[in-house]
């Protein structure tokens, strides 16, 4: 799998986190954790801090990321703590999925794809949430001015209201915009959406 600027950026960040033993959950992961149950897909798991926390609460987690450093670390940690986590290195742009999950989480990932790919992958993730299950999606949106981590021409800043429209018909349990300061007075603007998929209709 070809490593692009984004993967290299996060590989360096993940390696630094391991050296610093910095495994705290970020604010988006803290918002997601109380909603996770059963079989969970953590799509773009990074260091796997949320996967570990979910597994410690009784979930079985399939954790996927493109970063070899992150996946290697998570495998070692899951083995050392005997946690029910399957950590997989994969090119998430082309992943299609073969099973459904009680919860699907994708925090801080989809904006690293071009917009057509991001929307296709989002639809795939939605399709693999079981009826009555939970999706947690977090992305950067328009208004973001910090772009250092992106591969030029291969990223997507979603329109601010697009995520809610793409979950039309789902029960929106949480929707929040948050801005964070970045270097040189730039901004990272996120939306986090947590939604429950409708139960299947019975005849």
C-alpha positions, -999 to +999 in steps of 0.1 A: +000+000+000+014+034-010+021+057+019+008+092+012+015+124+031-015+119+055-004+084+065+032+095+070+020+125+091+000+102+114+027+075+115+051+101+130+024+113+154+016+077+166+052+069+171+056+100+193+025+090+213+040+056+220+072+072+231+053+095+254+029+068+265+000+091+257-030+069+254-057+093+266-090+095+248-096+126+227-129+145+232-146+128+203-137+094+216-150+103+250-183+113+234-185+080+215-176+056+243-209+055+262-227+045+231-206+015+222-218-021+228-216-055+213-196-060+182-179-027+172-160-016+141-135+012+148-127+023+112-096+045+112-087+035+148-054+052+150-036+042+182-066+022+192-073+041+224-110+039+218-109+003+208-091-006+240-116+014+261-145-003+244-130-038+248-124-031+285-161-024+287-170-057+272-172-050+234-155-071+208-137-046+185-125-049+149-101-020+146-088-010+112-062+016+102-037+023+073-009+031+098+014+002+103+028+018+135-006+022+150-019-013+141+013-029+154+010-010+187-026-020+191-019-057+184+008-057+211-014-039+236-044-062+230-022-092+234-006-079+266-040-071+281-059-101+267-085-078+251-110-090+224-096-067+196-088-077+161-064-051+147-061-049+109-038-028+087-057-019+055-062+007+028-095+020+041-103+038+008-110+005-009-125-015+020-160-029+013-168-048+045-183-083+048-201-082+081-225-060+101-218-044+135-238-032+165-217+000+164-196+016+136-172+043+146-151+065+122-134+094+140-112+118+121-108+097+090-131+104+060-118+139+053-085+122+043-102+108+012-112+127-019-149+137-016-163+109-039-144+083-020-154+098+014-191+097+005-188+062-009-170+049+022-196+067+045-224+049+027-206+016+031-202+022+068-239+031+072-249-001+053-229-022+078-246-009+109-272-034+121-308-023+125-311-005+158-273-001+159-252+031+163-230+050+139-205+076+152-189+098+125-165+127+131-150+147+102-135+181+095-159+205+077-157+237+057-142+265+077-111+244+085-080+264+076-053+240+089-044+217+060-009+205+068-018+169+073-035+164+040-022+149+008-027+177-018-058+170-039-069+140-018-090+154+010-126+164+016-139+192+039-176+183+041-202+211+039-213+219+075-248+205+072-241+175+049-235+149+076-269+154+092-286+152+058-268+119+051-284+104+082-319+114+073-343+088+087-319+078+115-324+089+151-299+117+157-287+112+193-259+138+193-247+164+168-220+189+176-197+213+159-164+221+176-135+244+166-099+239+177-070+263+174-042+250+152-007+265+145-003+299+129-038+310+141-055+284+119-086+264+127-097+228+127-135+227+125-152+193+133-187+179+133-194+148+154-227+129+147-240+099+167-271+083+152-292+052+157-302+032+126-339+025+123-351-010+133-361-032+104-397-030+094-418-061+102-444-074+078 
